[in-house]
Amino acid sequence: MGTALAEMGDRGQWLFLALMLHFQERQRVLFGMVLATALNSLISAIAGHFVGLMMTDYPQLLFLGIALFLAGITMFFPPWRKKTVDEGATNVLRTSFLSFLLLGFGDRSQFIIAANAARDVGFLYSAIGGTIGISLAMMPVFVLRRQFARRFRVQWVRRISGLLLVVAALLLALRALALIG
């Protein structure tokens, strides 16, 4: 859920939209995005799992709270938009995969997945959940494409998502600090 909220109106959706409008083979764009997201999620979950082994319960909760808080706060800033598709790109799957793979490194969703993996026993579940969340956030773009580009009110979706993430983060931080039960 956190990764889906963190991706709403973010640069991943804009990249996905650019690729969907640029290439006719939309299923390959979708497949490339899902593959790259799965690989990034797996890397994040493995890293988070190893970090989690070095922490006790309260620092793990605080780590997750900080990841959600940072993801939520950045939603109040305008999304980064730049032309991301090379006009001469020929291999749809490769372009989609590499674009999403590079875009995902250091992204807020990666920190949420890592924090979830640090908190949970199974890092594989965190990777799968992160992949599903990010992929679900891309579905409005896949279904609506041109309508999404023309009518989508990004600022409201980002503000609501940001508010939900910040509230969740504050609740986790208060729990991690043992201020609430």
PAZALO-66339 format. One record per residue (C-alpha): x, y, z. Coordinates in steps of 0.02 Angstrom, whole numbers, plus 50000, padded with zeros to 5 digits. Each point is the difference from the previous one (the first is absolute). Example, Ala and Ser with C-alpha at 12.3 -4.5 7.8 and 13.67 -1.06 7.14 Angstrom:
BEGIN
506154977550390/500695017249967/
This chain:
BEGIN
500005000050000/501415011950044/500884997549834/498385002649902/499685016350092/501825005549980/499924997649811/498385009649970/500365015049889/501874996650011/501284999549861/499744981349977/498245003149939/500605013749884/501364988849930/498734986149977/498845012249910/501405006049886/500464982149956/498184995149974/499705014649882/501664997849909/499924981349966/498594990149920/500464983950091/499225004750167/500074982450072/501894999949981/500115016950087/498944993050141/501054984050009/501635009950002/499335011150141/499444985050103/501674990949975/501015015350051/498865003450147/500164981950058/501905000749990/500085016750092/498794993650131/501014984150026/501625010050020/499155011750124/499234985750099/501654990550013/500905015750058/498625003850124/500024982250065/501855001050040/499825017050081/498544993250101/501064985950069/501085013150084/498545009150081/498754996750137/498125003049986/499905018550042/501385005749881/499184989649863/498365009050030/500895016650001/500894995649835/498314996249920/499275015950073/501425010549929/499824991849828/498135003649996/500265017750066/501295004349868/498904992449864/498525010250063/500915016650015/500704998949823/498224998249934/499725018550041/501335005349875/499645000149813/500454983949909/501544999549893/499525000649817/501204998649859/499974991649832/500684982850041/499794990349838/501325000249865/499175002549830/501164987149921/499604986250125/499584983949910/499894986050128/498435003550100/500284987250138/501835004950025/499615018650003/498574997750123/501004988250112/501565010950007/499015016150023/499044993250148/501514991250073/501015016050003/498545010750057/499654988450146/501725000850081/499935011250152/498155003349976/498855001950151/499164983349962/501684991250015/500195006750178/498244994750045/500334982449935/501664999250093/499195006050161/498604987249982/501284986249970/500985005750153/498414998550101/499324983849927/500714982550008/499814996449814/500895012149885/499204991449850/498275005650058/500625017950011/500704999049824/498394992649931/498935012750093/501085014449938/499914993749821/498124998450009/499795017250079/501075008949870/499204990349858/498255004450064/500485018450003/500424998649814/498324992249952/499045016549981/501315005249872/499894983249910/498115000849989/499725018649969/501605005649908/499485015849906/498585004250120/501244998350143/501175012449917/498615012749967/498894999250154/500964992950145/500105012150148/501694994750067/500145012850138/498474993650094/500474981849987/501765004150059/499365010450146/498784986750059/501314986249981/501285010850089/498825003450143/499594981550021/501854995349999/500475013650126/498594994850118/500524981749988/501815005050031/499585010350153/498984985850074/501434987849970/501275012150075/498925002650154/499854981250019/501864997649973/500365012750136/498764990850114/498905015450014/498464990449941/499574981550010/
